Amino acid sequence: MSAGWPSEEYIVASVVSHLKQGGWMIESVADTEARAPGADIRATRSGEILIVEAKGYPSTVYARGENRGKPKRTKPGVEARHWYGQVLFDAILRQSQYPSARVFMPYPIFPFLLI
């Protein structure tokens, strides 16, 4: 894992570690760096299915592409609200796709997001 807290890659890796410790079998993990489509994590335990849609927290600079390392014009808090809205929508779609599964949405909480 190359990215640290609070990146999506870090959140996914942390959740995978926690699930494994809890006896979950990890069936798939999306390549978040490559922006792979689908659920970020699919896990099972005792016949139960868990689908995970994760999000990190935006940085103040671009992480990839020709603008890599350059400052973003959008403030992280504004961008995060859009990201978290999208993860909620994705989780609703996953629940429709897997009606008997539990859908979990881990993401970092920052106090100023709770206002």
C-alpha positions, 0 to 999 in steps of 0.5 A, spaced: 500 500 500 503 506 497 497 511 500 496 513 507 491 515 511 486 518 509 486 515 502 481 510 499 486 505 498 488 505 506 481 505 508 480 499 504 486 495 506 484 497 513 477 494 513 480 488 509 485 487 515 479 488 520 475 483 516 480 477 516 481 478 524 473 477 524 473 471 521 471 473 514 473 470 507 475 476 503 472 474 496 474 480 492 478 487 493 477 492 487 483 495 485 482 502 488 488 505 485 486 503 478 479 506 479 476 499 478 468 498 477 464 494 482 464 493 490 471 495 493 470 489 498 466 482 497 467 478 503 463 472 506 462 469 513 458 463 515 453 464 509 453 471 510 455 476 505 458 483 506 459 488 500 463 494 502 463 501 498 469 505 501 471 512 500 477 516 503 478 523 504 480 528 498 487 531 498 489 538 496 493 536 490 492 531 484 494 524 486 495 522 478 495 524 471 498 530 468 496 535 474 500 530 479 502 534 485 499 540 483 494 544 488 486 542 486 482 548 486 476 545 489 476 544 497 477 537 500 471 538 504 466 540 498 469 534 494 468 530 500 461 531 500 460 529 493 464 523 494 460 521 500 454 522 496 456 518 491 458 512 495 451 512 499 448 512 492 453 506 490 451 502 496 444 503 495 445 500 488 449 494 491 443 493 496 439 492 490 444 488 486 445 483 493 438 484 497 440 479 502 447 482 503 449 487 508 452 493 505 457 497 509 460 504 507 467 505 511 470 512 510 474 517 515 470 522 519 473 529 520 469 533 525 468 539 520 464 534 516 459 533 521 457 540 521 
